[in-house]
């Protein structure tokens, strides 16, 4: 919901990548570091591409992404860069 005169209803979440670039839904990003996936032996390698589906106002995982070859998962914004 958004009501211009009422700032408490502003639901815009600002998320920045590792280089300080603002990220939005639909942006394509790549991993800048090898990331181990919790509860799995899977590792997301440097350069793995992902598509941002949704931004979340969270402390740990700010992005819900569709990662190439893996599927949907949550990713921390400071481990990606915008393509």
Phi, psi and omega in degrees: 000147179215128178232109186309317180283347184248101183294337181292342179267359181289115183256018179287124178255123178261126180231134180244147178279190183296335181260005177089008178280134178293138179250147179224165176300138180094348177289150174259136181230162173233154178283140179254001182209147173294128182239127175278137179269125182298136177077015182211162176269005182286141176233128175274116185279162175302134179093355177295131184267151179213157178246127181284121178267325184200145174260139183234139176276088184222156180285320187266302185240107185270346185237133168258116189235160168254108185269132180301127176081355183239310182121203183280135174199164178265139184228145175280134188295329184279007173254010179232161171226148181287140179271000000 
